[in-house]
Amino acid sequence: MWLPPHRRLDAAYTPLLPWQVRERRFKLVGLGRRGLEPDHVYAFLDRVAVDLAAVYAALAASRREAASAKDALRRQRSDHADHGPEA
């Protein structure tokens, strides 16, 4: 499937972080020209940043939980190996 360059997820892709969204600023349009209302754009970006922060927090919690489960499994296997098979 073809994706435009800004949508491709390759090795050079760096995901946006919440602070990058919050600090993003857009060029203002000149008087008498059409453009986006800056306050609306920044309000939307703030909402995106809040959502990204929640996703990153959930991802970190999930990674901690997975690491804890892996450690517990390793300990269980090690204990089983140390005591030998029980009959």
Secondary structure, DSSP 8 states (H G I E B T S, - for coil): ----GGG--STT-----HHHHHH-------TTS----HHHHHHHHHHHHHHHHHHHHHHHHHHHHHHHHHHHHHHHHHHHHHH----
